[in-house]
C-alpha cells in the first residue's frame, strides 16, 4: 500500500509540473545507463528500448552504457535508487532527465521492462493516461497470475503521440 501511495503521489506531483518538464526534443534520442546496479539487467533495458524502436521506420532511441558519464544536456539517464525509497520517478534537473527505478524492482522480470518503458515514455514526452492497458497508466496493473504476463503495453495512441510530436514515421 505504501508503494502504491508513493507512486500516486509521484505521479500527481510530476503531472502538475509537466509543462516545465524537459524531455527529448529530437530523435533519435540517447538513453545512458549510468548505474552499475543495472548491469545484470542490460538485456531488459535493451528490450525496453527495442519495445519503442520496433514500431518506427528508423530507431528513435539508442542505448549507451557509461558508468562514468559526463551528464550532458539532451540525454535521458537511467539509474537506480535505494529500495527503501520505493517506487519509480522521473526527475528533471535543468535540461537533463533522470529515470530512477527502485532497486526493489530489479528482480521484477517482465515488470521491470514495463517500469523502464513507462519511464522512457516520460522521456519521450508522454503523460500518464487513464487507459489501464497503456504503458503510461499511472499505476502498474493487469498482471495475470495464470499466464504470468502483464496486460500493459505501448499502445497505438502512445506511438501516435510520439510520431506526431517528433515527426517520425510509424511502421505500417
OpenMM code with the backbone's topology and positions (N, CA, C; nanometers):
from openmm import Vec3, app, unit

residues = "UNK UNK UNK UNK UNK UNK UNK UNK UNK UNK UNK UNK UNK UNK UNK UNK UNK UNK UNK UNK UNK UNK UNK UNK UNK UNK UNK UNK UNK UNK UNK UNK UNK UNK UNK UNK UNK UNK UNK UNK UNK UNK UNK UNK UNK UNK UNK UNK UNK UNK UNK UNK UNK UNK UNK UNK UNK UNK UNK UNK UNK UNK UNK UNK UNK UNK UNK UNK UNK UNK UNK UNK UNK UNK UNK UNK UNK UNK UNK UNK UNK UNK UNK UNK UNK UNK UNK UNK UNK UNK UNK UNK UNK UNK UNK UNK UNK UNK UNK UNK UNK UNK UNK UNK UNK UNK UNK UNK UNK UNK UNK UNK UNK UNK UNK UNK UNK UNK UNK UNK UNK UNK UNK UNK UNK UNK UNK UNK UNK UNK UNK UNK UNK UNK UNK UNK UNK UNK UNK UNK UNK UNK UNK UNK UNK UNK UNK UNK UNK UNK UNK UNK UNK UNK UNK UNK UNK UNK UNK UNK UNK UNK UNK UNK UNK UNK UNK UNK UNK UNK UNK UNK".split()
positions = [
    Vec3(0.0829, -0.1196, 0.0000),
    Vec3(0.0000, 0.0000, 0.0000),
    Vec3(0.0871, 0.1255, 0.0000),
    Vec3(0.1956, 0.1230, 0.0787),
    Vec3(0.2834, 0.2381, 0.0872),
    Vec3(0.3449, 0.2697, -0.0496),
    Vec3(0.3879, 0.1644, -0.1245),
    Vec3(0.4460, 0.1854, -0.2562),
    Vec3(0.3445, 0.2416, -0.3543),
    Vec3(0.2189, 0.1941, -0.3470),
    Vec3(0.1151, 0.2450, -0.4357),
    Vec3(0.0900, 0.3924, -0.4061),
    Vec3(0.0787, 0.4271, -0.2790),
    Vec3(0.0571, 0.5659, -0.2418),
    Vec3(0.1726, 0.6524, -0.2883),
    Vec3(0.2963, 0.6050, -0.2698),
    Vec3(0.4134, 0.6798, -0.3145),
    Vec3(0.4081, 0.7017, -0.4653),
    Vec3(0.3736, 0.5966, -0.5412),
    Vec3(0.3657, 0.6077, -0.6871),
    Vec3(0.2601, 0.7085, -0.7284),
    Vec3(0.1462, 0.7084, -0.6608),
    Vec3(0.0401, 0.8036, -0.6935),
    Vec3(0.0853, 0.9451, -0.6624),
    Vec3(0.1502, 0.9659, -0.5480),
    Vec3(0.1994, 1.0991, -0.5134),
    Vec3(0.3019, 1.1488, -0.6143),
    Vec3(0.3937, 1.0606, -0.6553),
    Vec3(0.4922, 1.0985, -0.7574),
    Vec3(0.4199, 1.1354, -0.8858),
    Vec3(0.3233, 1.0528, -0.9258),
    Vec3(0.2501, 1.0775, -1.0496),
    Vec3(0.1802, 1.2122, -1.0453),
    Vec3(0.1147, 1.2425, -0.9340),
    Vec3(0.0427, 1.3692, -0.9237),
    Vec3(0.1372, 1.4875, -0.9234),
    Vec3(0.2470, 1.4769, -0.8509),
    Vec3(0.3394, 1.5900, -0.8448),
    Vec3(0.4079, 1.6129, -0.9783),
    Vec3(0.4417, 1.5036, -1.0480),
    Vec3(0.5063, 1.5199, -1.1780),
    Vec3(0.4078, 1.5689, -1.2824),
    Vec3(0.2841, 1.5226, -1.2788),
    Vec3(0.1848, 1.5658, -1.3750),
    Vec3(0.1572, 1.7151, -1.3602),
    Vec3(0.1608, 1.7640, -1.2388),
    Vec3(0.1307, 1.9040, -1.2142),
    Vec3(0.2338, 1.9966, -1.2772),
    Vec3(0.3570, 1.9495, -1.2923),
    Vec3(0.4608, 2.0385, -1.3453),
    Vec3(0.5065, 1.9968, -1.4844),
    Vec3(0.4233, 1.9211, -1.5568),
    Vec3(0.4664, 1.8681, -1.6865),
    Vec3(0.5064, 1.9781, -1.7843),
    Vec3(0.4361, 2.0898, -1.7842),
    Vec3(0.4684, 2.1955, -1.8794),
    Vec3(0.6122, 2.2442, -1.8640),
    Vec3(0.6692, 2.2251, -1.7474),
    Vec3(0.8059, 2.2692, -1.7228),
    Vec3(0.9063, 2.1556, -1.7404),
    Vec3(0.8598, 2.0340, -1.7721),
    Vec3(0.9483, 1.9203, -1.7876),
    Vec3(1.0382, 1.9361, -1.9067),
    Vec3(1.1584, 1.8913, -1.8907),
    Vec3(1.2443, 1.8720, -2.0055),
    Vec3(1.2214, 1.7293, -2.0516),
    Vec3(1.2119, 1.7097, -2.1795),
    Vec3(1.2109, 1.5755, -2.2367),
    Vec3(1.2858, 1.5852, -2.3679),
    Vec3(1.3117, 1.4728, -2.4290),
    Vec3(1.3856, 1.4740, -2.5550),
    Vec3(1.3193, 1.5702, -2.6528),
    Vec3(1.3997, 1.6479, -2.7230),
    Vec3(1.3466, 1.7428, -2.8191),
    Vec3(1.3581, 1.6925, -2.9623),
    Vec3(1.4488, 1.5989, -2.9841),
    Vec3(1.4633, 1.5438, -3.1187),
    Vec3(1.5047, 1.3980, -3.1095),
    Vec3(1.4784, 1.3296, -3.2170),
    Vec3(1.5118, 1.1872, -3.2229),
    Vec3(1.6094, 1.1635, -3.3370),
    Vec3(1.6949, 1.0623, -3.3311),
    Vec3(1.6995, 0.9644, -3.2228),
    Vec3(1.7557, 1.0242, -3.0939),
    Vec3(1.7057, 0.9740, -2.9833),
    Vec3(1.7500, 1.0169, -2.8519),
    Vec3(1.8418, 0.9137, -2.7907),
    Vec3(1.9159, 0.9571, -2.6912),
    Vec3(2.0112, 0.8669, -2.6268),
    Vec3(1.9706, 0.8423, -2.4821),
    Vec3(1.9663, 0.7140, -2.4468),
    Vec3(1.9430, 0.6732, -2.3085),
    Vec3(2.0744, 0.6178, -2.2573),
    Vec3(2.1245, 0.6762, -2.1499),
    Vec3(2.2541, 0.6370, -2.0962),
    Vec3(2.2339, 0.5677, -1.9618),
    Vec3(2.2779, 0.4423, -1.9535),
    Vec3(2.2756, 0.3697, -1.8265),
    Vec3(2.4019, 0.4102, -1.7517),
    Vec3(2.3825, 0.4714, -1.6349),
    Vec3(2.4966, 0.5231, -1.5597),
    Vec3(2.5178, 0.4500, -1.4275),
    Vec3(2.4357, 0.3504, -1.4021),
    Vec3(2.4374, 0.2849, -1.2718),
    Vec3(2.4791, 0.1382, -1.2850),
    Vec3(2.5918, 0.0968, -1.2243),
    Vec3(2.6362, -0.0428, -1.2306),
    Vec3(2.5350, -0.1427, -1.1745),
    Vec3(2.4407, -0.0976, -1.0892),
    Vec3(2.3370, -0.1876, -1.0381),
    Vec3(2.2521, -0.2444, -1.1524),
    Vec3(2.2496, -0.1761, -1.2650),
    Vec3(2.1679, -0.2202, -1.3787),
    Vec3(2.2415, -0.3158, -1.4725),
    Vec3(2.3707, -0.3362, -1.4496),
    Vec3(2.4491, -0.4206, -1.5407),
    Vec3(2.3880, -0.5596, -1.5617),
    Vec3(2.3425, -0.6287, -1.4586),
    Vec3(2.2833, -0.7616, -1.4817),
    Vec3(2.1504, -0.7567, -1.5586),
    Vec3(2.0963, -0.6383, -1.5760),
    Vec3(1.9641, -0.6229, -1.6370),
    Vec3(1.9700, -0.5497, -1.7720),
    Vec3(2.0896, -0.5380, -1.8295),
    Vec3(2.1036, -0.4619, -1.9537),
    Vec3(2.0225, -0.5211, -2.0676),
    Vec3(2.0026, -0.6530, -2.0680),
    Vec3(1.9203, -0.7128, -2.1726),
    Vec3(1.7757, -0.6657, -2.1606),
    Vec3(1.7261, -0.6500, -2.0380),
    Vec3(1.5898, -0.5999, -2.0172),
    Vec3(1.5812, -0.4526, -2.0560),
    Vec3(1.6856, -0.3763, -2.0250),
    Vec3(1.6881, -0.2353, -2.0645),
    Vec3(1.6843, -0.2257, -2.2173),
    Vec3(1.7644, -0.3092, -2.2855),
    Vec3(1.7652, -0.3074, -2.4323),
    Vec3(1.6287, -0.3488, -2.4878),
    Vec3(1.5651, -0.4497, -2.4280),
    Vec3(1.4298, -0.4896, -2.4705),
    Vec3(1.3319, -0.3739, -2.4540),
    Vec3(1.3486, -0.2967, -2.3494),
    Vec3(1.2607, -0.1816, -2.3249),
    Vec3(1.2755, -0.0778, -2.4349),
    Vec3(1.3992, -0.0513, -2.4730),
    Vec3(1.4268, 0.0430, -2.5823),
    Vec3(1.3730, -0.0130, -2.7137),
    Vec3(1.3996, -0.1410, -2.7389),
    Vec3(1.3513, -0.2052, -2.8619),
    Vec3(1.1992, -0.2047, -2.8692),
    Vec3(1.1333, -0.2084, -2.7537),
    Vec3(0.9880, -0.2038, -2.7500),
    Vec3(0.9320, -0.0796, -2.8153),
    Vec3(1.0067, 0.0296, -2.8111),
    Vec3(0.9681, 0.1516, -2.8827),
    Vec3(1.0189, 0.1469, -3.0272),
    Vec3(1.1468, 0.1172, -3.0446),
    Vec3(1.2086, 0.1228, -3.1775),
    Vec3(1.1377, 0.0365, -3.2815),
    Vec3(1.0867, -0.0780, -3.2416),
    Vec3(1.0284, -0.1722, -3.3369),
    Vec3(0.9066, -0.1160, -3.4105),
    Vec3(0.8483, -0.0108, -3.3595),
    Vec3(0.7266, 0.0445, -3.4187),
    Vec3(0.7527, 0.1580, -3.5183),
    Vec3(0.8771, 0.1997, -3.5311),
    Vec3(0.9090, 0.3137, -3.6169),
    Vec3(0.9983, 0.2701, -3.7329),
    Vec3(0.9935, 0.3459, -3.8418),
    Vec3(1.0717, 0.3081, -3.9602),
    Vec3(1.2214, 0.3225, -3.9375),
    Vec3(1.2608, 0.4099, -3.8441),
    Vec3(1.4014, 0.4256, -3.8047),
    Vec3(1.4070, 0.4234, -3.6526),
    Vec3(1.5173, 0.3743, -3.5947),
    Vec3(1.5274, 0.3740, -3.4480),
    Vec3(1.5120, 0.5153, -3.3912),
    Vec3(1.4336, 0.5267, -3.2854),
    Vec3(1.4150, 0.6572, -3.2220),
    Vec3(1.4993, 0.6716, -3.0963),
    Vec3(1.5514, 0.5598, -3.0454),
    Vec3(1.6302, 0.5613, -2.9225),
    Vec3(1.7558, 0.4761, -2.9387),
    Vec3(1.8635, 0.5215, -2.8781),
    Vec3(1.9878, 0.4450, -2.8746),
    Vec3(2.0266, 0.4263, -2.7289),
    Vec3(2.0735, 0.3083, -2.6976),
    Vec3(2.1152, 0.2782, -2.5607),
    Vec3(2.2665, 0.2848, -2.5521),
    Vec3(2.3139, 0.3501, -2.4480),
    Vec3(2.4575, 0.3599, -2.4227),
    Vec3(2.4797, 0.3247, -2.2755),
    Vec3(2.5862, 0.2520, -2.2488),
    Vec3(2.6240, 0.2199, -2.1116),
    Vec3(2.7518, 0.2962, -2.0817),
    Vec3(2.7474, 0.3805, -1.9811),
    Vec3(2.8631, 0.4604, -1.9438),
    Vec3(2.8518, 0.4933, -1.7956),
    Vec3(2.9232, 0.4161, -1.7130),
    Vec3(2.9118, 0.4330, -1.5692),
    Vec3(2.9832, 0.5591, -1.5185),
    Vec3(3.0586, 0.6223, -1.6037),
    Vec3(3.1258, 0.7463, -1.5650),
    Vec3(3.0792, 0.8611, -1.6538),
    Vec3(2.9558, 0.8549, -1.6956),
    Vec3(2.9027, 0.9512, -1.7927),
    Vec3(2.9123, 1.0941, -1.7417),
    Vec3(2.9588, 1.1792, -1.8304),
    Vec3(2.9544, 1.3219, -1.8077),
    Vec3(2.8103, 1.3635, -1.8380),
    Vec3(2.7400, 1.4129, -1.7403),
    Vec3(2.5976, 1.4425, -1.7549),
    Vec3(2.5768, 1.5634, -1.8472),
    Vec3(2.5561, 1.5331, -1.9754),
    Vec3(2.5328, 1.6369, -2.0756),
    Vec3(2.3837, 1.6606, -2.0922),
    Vec3(2.3515, 1.7783, -2.1398),
    Vec3(2.2119, 1.8088, -2.1699),
    Vec3(2.1646, 1.7254, -2.2881),
    Vec3(2.0339, 1.7030, -2.2933),
    Vec3(1.9741, 1.6376, -2.4079),
    Vec3(1.9757, 1.4866, -2.4062),
    Vec3(2.0020, 1.4262, -2.2928),
    Vec3(2.0023, 1.2809, -2.2805),
    Vec3(1.9108, 1.2382, -2.1667),
    Vec3(1.8719, 1.1117, -2.1705),
    Vec3(1.7997, 1.0507, -2.0589),
    Vec3(1.8987, 0.9627, -1.9852),
    Vec3(1.9025, 0.9719, -1.8538),
    Vec3(1.9942, 0.8927, -1.7731),
    Vec3(1.9148, 0.7927, -1.6903),
    Vec3(1.9436, 0.6640, -1.7091),
    Vec3(1.8732, 0.5574, -1.6383),
    Vec3(1.9587, 0.5114, -1.5216),
    Vec3(1.8989, 0.5129, -1.4019),
    Vec3(1.9735, 0.4754, -1.2814),
    Vec3(1.8781, 0.4158, -1.1795),
    Vec3(1.9327, 0.3694, -1.0689),
    Vec3(1.8502, 0.3145, -0.9620),
    Vec3(1.8572, 0.4055, -0.8403),
    Vec3(1.7639, 0.3813, -0.7497),
    Vec3(1.7666, 0.4487, -0.6199),
    Vec3(1.7507, 0.3403, -0.5139),
    Vec3(1.7972, 0.3656, -0.3935),
    Vec3(1.7862, 0.2638, -0.2889),
    Vec3(1.6434, 0.2152, -0.2740),
    Vec3(1.6284, 0.0868, -0.2465),
    Vec3(1.4970, 0.0258, -0.2375),
    Vec3(1.4068, 0.0835, -0.1313),
    Vec3(1.4648, 0.1364, -0.0238),
    Vec3(1.3802, 0.1863, 0.0844),
    Vec3(1.3035, 0.3123, 0.0459),
    Vec3(1.3386, 0.3743, -0.0681),
    Vec3(1.2628, 0.4911, -0.1137),
    Vec3(1.1352, 0.4482, -0.1851),
    Vec3(1.1347, 0.3264, -0.2383),
    Vec3(1.0161, 0.2734, -0.3049),
    Vec3(0.9817, 0.3455, -0.4336),
    Vec3(0.9065, 0.2773, -0.5191),
    Vec3(0.8538, 0.3390, -0.6396),
    Vec3(0.9567, 0.3709, -0.7455),
    Vec3(0.9114, 0.4469, -0.8415),
    Vec3(0.9941, 0.4925, -0.9518),
    Vec3(0.9692, 0.6413, -0.9668),
    Vec3(1.0585, 0.7087, -1.0357),
    Vec3(1.0396, 0.8520, -1.0543),
    Vec3(1.1118, 0.8975, -1.1800),
    Vec3(1.0586, 1.0005, -1.2380),
    Vec3(1.1273, 1.0713, -1.3438),
    Vec3(1.1623, 1.2061, -1.2841),
    Vec3(1.2909, 1.2328, -1.2737),
    Vec3(1.3376, 1.3551, -1.2095),
    Vec3(1.4044, 1.4416, -1.3152),
    Vec3(1.3629, 1.5658, -1.3225),
    Vec3(1.4198, 1.6580, -1.4204),
    Vec3(1.5042, 1.7603, -1.3468),
    Vec3(1.6263, 1.7746, -1.3941),
    Vec3(1.7168, 1.8754, -1.3388),
    Vec3(1.7699, 1.9564, -1.4567),
    Vec3(1.7119, 2.0718, -1.4777),
    Vec3(1.7514, 2.1551, -1.5910),
    Vec3(1.7179, 2.0862, -1.7217),
    Vec3(1.8190, 2.0663, -1.8045),
    Vec3(1.7989, 2.0055, -1.9363),
    Vec3(1.8375, 1.8582, -1.9356),
    Vec3(1.8357, 1.7962, -1.8185),
    Vec3(1.8700, 1.6548, -1.8053),
    Vec3(1.7539, 1.5838, -1.7368),
    Vec3(1.7279, 1.4624, -1.7801),
    Vec3(1.6203, 1.3863, -1.7183),
    Vec3(1.6768, 1.2553, -1.6658),
    Vec3(1.6460, 1.2257, -1.5408),
    Vec3(1.6920, 1.1053, -1.4755),
    Vec3(1.5734, 1.0118, -1.4543),
    Vec3(1.5815, 0.8919, -1.5103),
    Vec3(1.4782, 0.7911, -1.4943),
    Vec3(1.5247, 0.6989, -1.3824),
    Vec3(1.4614, 0.7074, -1.2678),
    Vec3(1.5076, 0.6350, -1.1498),
    Vec3(1.4142, 0.5197, -1.1175),
    Vec3(1.4733, 0.4041, -1.0913),
    Vec3(1.3985, 0.2828, -1.0605),
    Vec3(1.4442, 0.2318, -0.9251),
    Vec3(1.3488, 0.1984, -0.8401),
    Vec3(1.3829, 0.1436, -0.7093),
    Vec3(1.4556, 0.0105, -0.7265),
    Vec3(1.5616, -0.0105, -0.6509),
    Vec3(1.6346, -0.1376, -0.6566),
    Vec3(1.5471, -0.2547, -0.6143),
    Vec3(1.4399, -0.2261, -0.5393),
    Vec3(1.3458, -0.3316, -0.5011),
    Vec3(1.2795, -0.3959, -0.6227),
    Vec3(1.2742, -0.3234, -0.7346),
    Vec3(1.2035, -0.3708, -0.8537),
    Vec3(1.2944, -0.4378, -0.9557),
    Vec3(1.4229, -0.4483, -0.9278),
    Vec3(1.5149, -0.5028, -1.0276),
    Vec3(1.4879, -0.6493, -1.0589),
    Vec3(1.4329, -0.7222, -0.9656),
    Vec3(1.4034, -0.8639, -0.9899),
    Vec3(1.2582, -0.8861, -1.0310),
    Vec3(1.1954, -0.7850, -1.0866),
    Vec3(1.0538, -0.7933, -1.1237),
    Vec3(1.0321, -0.8588, -1.2603),
    Vec3(1.1386, -0.9033, -1.3256),
    Vec3(1.1257, -0.9706, -1.4550),
    Vec3(1.0617, -0.8819, -1.5587),
    Vec3(0.9527, -0.9304, -1.6194),
    Vec3(0.8839, -0.8535, -1.7219),
    Vec3(0.8303, -0.7218, -1.6664),
    Vec3(0.7995, -0.7194, -1.5380),
    Vec3(0.7552, -0.5957, -1.4743),
    Vec3(0.8613, -0.4876, -1.4802),
    Vec3(0.9887, -0.5263, -1.4704),
    Vec3(1.0971, -0.4291, -1.4807),
    Vec3(1.0981, -0.3657, -1.6196),
    Vec3(1.0765, -0.4468, -1.7236),
    Vec3(1.0713, -0.3929, -1.8602),
    Vec3(0.9592, -0.2890, -1.8714),
    Vec3(0.8447, -0.3195, -1.8135),
    Vec3(0.7322, -0.2255, -1.8196),
    Vec3(0.7626, -0.0969, -1.7432),
    Vec3(0.8275, -0.1097, -1.6280),
    Vec3(0.8652, 0.0083, -1.5500),
    Vec3(0.9599, 0.0958, -1.6315),
    Vec3(1.0598, 0.0350, -1.6929),
    Vec3(1.1559, 0.1106, -1.7729),
    Vec3(1.0857, 0.1750, -1.8921),
    Vec3(0.9985, 0.0995, -1.9601),
    Vec3(0.9265, 0.1571, -2.0743),
    Vec3(0.8383, 0.2738, -2.0305),
    Vec3(0.7782, 0.2631, -1.9149),
    Vec3(0.6954, 0.3730, -1.8632),
    Vec3(0.7808, 0.4983, -1.8424),
    Vec3(0.8951, 0.4816, -1.7777),
    Vec3(0.9818, 0.5974, -1.7510),
    Vec3(1.0394, 0.6543, -1.8815),
    Vec3(1.0740, 0.5669, -1.9772),
    Vec3(1.1202, 0.6146, -2.1082),
    Vec3(1.0081, 0.6943, -2.1752),
    Vec3(0.8836, 0.6479, -2.1582),
    Vec3(0.7693, 0.7217, -2.2141),
    Vec3(0.7679, 0.8659, -2.1684),
    Vec3(0.7971, 0.8895, -2.0399),
    Vec3(0.8058, 1.0272, -1.9909),
    Vec3(0.9173, 1.1022, -2.0626),
    Vec3(1.0293, 1.0340, -2.0856),
    Vec3(1.1404, 1.0972, -2.1569),
    Vec3(1.1052, 1.1332, -2.3008),
    Vec3(1.0051, 1.0656, -2.3549),
    Vec3(0.9566, 1.0944, -2.4898),
    Vec3(0.8393, 1.1920, -2.4877),
    Vec3(0.8078, 1.2438, -2.3697),
    Vec3(0.7031, 1.3443, -2.3582),
    Vec3(0.5647, 1.2897, -2.3297),
    Vec3(0.5520, 1.1590, -2.3066),
    Vec3(0.4207, 1.1015, -2.2780),
    Vec3(0.3807, 1.1275, -2.1333),
    Vec3(0.2541, 1.1565, -2.1145),
    Vec3(0.1989, 1.1804, -1.9811),
    Vec3(0.1246, 1.0564, -1.9331),
    Vec3(0.0914, 1.0540, -1.8068),
    Vec3(0.0048, 0.9482, -1.7554),
    Vec3(-0.1308, 0.9596, -1.8241),
    Vec3(-0.1976, 0.8444, -1.8407),
    Vec3(-0.3302, 0.8470, -1.9002),
    Vec3(-0.4229, 0.7530, -1.8242),
    Vec3(-0.5465, 0.7460, -1.8668),
    Vec3(-0.6487, 0.6685, -1.7968),
    Vec3(-0.6705, 0.5291, -1.8561),
    Vec3(-0.5944, 0.4920, -1.9583),
    Vec3(-0.6091, 0.3616, -2.0236),
    Vec3(-0.5319, 0.2570, -1.9433),
    Vec3(-0.6027, 0.1655, -1.8776),
    Vec3(-0.5370, 0.0660, -1.7922),
    Vec3(-0.4485, -0.0300, -1.8711),
    Vec3(-0.4637, -0.0367, -2.0028),
    Vec3(-0.3780, -0.1218, -2.0855),
    Vec3(-0.2519, -0.0497, -2.1321),
    Vec3(-0.2480, 0.0803, -2.1143),
    Vec3(-0.1366, 0.1616, -2.1637),
    Vec3(-0.0167, 0.1551, -2.0697),
    Vec3(0.0993, 0.1562, -2.1288),
    Vec3(0.2244, 0.1613, -2.0523),
    Vec3(0.2301, 0.2896, -1.9686),
    Vec3(0.1532, 0.3915, -2.0065),
    Vec3(0.1557, 0.5199, -1.9385),
    Vec3(0.0433, 0.5358, -1.8362),
    Vec3(-0.0279, 0.4266, -1.8072),
    Vec3(-0.1245, 0.4323, -1.6979),
    Vec3(-0.0468, 0.4633, -1.5712),
    Vec3(-0.1035, 0.5406, -1.4805),
    Vec3(-0.0276, 0.5917, -1.3654),
    Vec3(0.0117, 0.4867, -1.2631),
    Vec3(-0.0421, 0.3650, -1.2740),
    Vec3(-0.0040, 0.2587, -1.1808),
    Vec3(0.0158, 0.1293, -1.2581),
    Vec3(0.0970, 0.0415, -1.2057),
    Vec3(0.1131, -0.0906, -1.2668),
    Vec3(-0.0052, -0.1775, -1.2267),
    Vec3(-0.0809, -0.2189, -1.3260),
    Vec3(-0.1952, -0.3070, -1.3022),
    Vec3(-0.1965, -0.4119, -1.4116),
    Vec3(-0.2815, -0.5091, -1.3955),
    Vec3(-0.3034, -0.6016, -1.5054),
    Vec3(-0.2098, -0.7197, -1.5112),
    Vec3(-0.1517, -0.7604, -1.4003),
    Vec3(-0.0674, -0.8793, -1.4004),
    Vec3(-0.1568, -1.0013, -1.3870),
    Vec3(-0.1457, -1.0933, -1.4825),
    Vec3(-0.2254, -1.2155, -1.4819),
    Vec3(-0.1417, -1.3265, -1.4196),
    Vec3(-0.1816, -1.3717, -1.3015),
    Vec3(-0.1043, -1.4732, -1.2293),
    Vec3(-0.1025, -1.6071, -1.3026),
    Vec3(-0.2076, -1.6366, -1.3791),
    Vec3(-0.2123, -1.7635, -1.4527),
    Vec3(-0.1120, -1.7649, -1.5682),
    Vec3(-0.1126, -1.6609, -1.6479),
    Vec3(-0.0231, -1.6566, -1.7646),
    Vec3(0.1124, -1.5964, -1.7295),
    Vec3(0.1185, -1.5342, -1.6113),
    Vec3(0.2400, -1.4643, -1.5671),
    Vec3(0.2828, -1.3584, -1.6685),
    Vec3(0.1850, -1.2853, -1.7207),
    Vec3(0.2112, -1.1780, -1.8164),
    Vec3(0.1378, -1.0517, -1.7724),
    Vec3(0.1914, -0.9408, -1.8165),
    Vec3(0.1311, -0.8103, -1.7892),
    Vec3(0.0436, -0.7718, -1.9072),
    Vec3(-0.0665, -0.7059, -1.8772),
    Vec3(-0.1563, -0.6602, -1.9829),
    Vec3(-0.1157, -0.5236, -2.0372),
    Vec3(-0.0369, -0.4494, -1.9623),
    Vec3(0.0001, -0.3159, -2.0068),
    Vec3(0.1056, -0.3233, -2.1166),
    Vec3(0.0933, -0.2329, -2.2128),
    Vec3(0.1860, -0.2311, -2.3250),
    Vec3(0.1888, -0.0904, -2.3863),
    Vec3(0.2803, -0.0703, -2.4779),
    Vec3(0.2857, 0.0558, -2.5519),
    Vec3(0.1696, 0.0514, -2.6515),
    Vec3(0.0746, 0.1410, -2.6356),
    Vec3(-0.0457, 0.1382, -2.7181),
    Vec3(-0.0271, 0.2163, -2.8481),
    Vec3(-0.1198, 0.1954, -2.9401),
    Vec3(-0.1183, 0.2713, -3.0658),
    Vec3(-0.1286, 0.4209, -3.0383),
    Vec3(-0.2080, 0.4596, -2.9378),
    Vec3(-0.2192, 0.6016, -2.9025),
    Vec3(-0.0858, 0.6570, -2.8525),
    Vec3(-0.0137, 0.5771, -2.7694),
    Vec3(0.1190, 0.6206, -2.7230),
    Vec3(0.2107, 0.6448, -2.8422),
    Vec3(0.2121, 0.5494, -2.9351),
    Vec3(0.3002, 0.5574, -3.0520),
    Vec3(0.2629, 0.6750, -3.1413),
    Vec3(0.1340, 0.6969, -3.1609),
    Vec3(0.0911, 0.8075, -3.2466),
    Vec3(0.1288, 0.9417, -3.1864),
    Vec3(0.1184, 0.9522, -3.0546),
    Vec3(0.1574, 1.0762, -2.9871),
    Vec3(0.3067, 1.1056, -3.0081),
    Vec3(0.3898, 1.0034, -2.9980),
    Vec3(0.5339, 1.0196, -3.0225),
    Vec3(0.5585, 1.0586, -3.1677),
    Vec3(0.4926, 0.9877, -3.2602),
    Vec3(0.5101, 1.0157, -3.4037),
    Vec3(0.4687, 1.1584, -3.4368),
    Vec3(0.3557, 1.2020, -3.3846),
    Vec3(0.3071, 1.3382, -3.4123),
    Vec3(0.4002, 1.4434, -3.3551),
    Vec3(0.4455, 1.4245, -3.2310),
    Vec3(0.5296, 1.5242, -3.1670),
    Vec3(0.6648, 1.5380, -3.2364),
    Vec3(0.7273, 1.4239, -3.2669),
    Vec3(0.8628, 1.4280, -3.3212),
    Vec3(0.8662, 1.4254, -3.4742),
    Vec3(0.7525, 1.4040, -3.5373),
    Vec3(0.7509, 1.3991, -3.6833),
    Vec3(0.8227, 1.2758, -3.7374),
    Vec3(0.8116, 1.1628, -3.6674),
    Vec3(0.8737, 1.0385, -3.7124),
    Vec3(0.7646, 0.9478, -3.7683),
    Vec3(0.8066, 0.8540, -3.8519),
    Vec3(0.7109, 0.7692, -3.9227),
    Vec3(0.6979, 0.6324, -3.8558),
    Vec3(0.5727, 0.5944, -3.8328),
    Vec3(0.5425, 0.4631, -3.7778),
    Vec3(0.5473, 0.3590, -3.8891),
    Vec3(0.5864, 0.2362, -3.8544),
    Vec3(0.5790, 0.1265, -3.9499),
    Vec3(0.4327, 0.0968, -3.9779),
    Vec3(0.4072, 0.0498, -4.0983),
    Vec3(0.2679, 0.0173, -4.1356),
    Vec3(0.2412, -0.1282, -4.1215),
] * unit.nanometer
topology = app.Topology()
chain = topology.addChain("A")
for resn in residues:
    res = topology.addResidue(resn, chain)
    for name in ("N", "CA", "C"):
        topology.addAtom(name, app.Element.getBySymbol(name[0]), res)
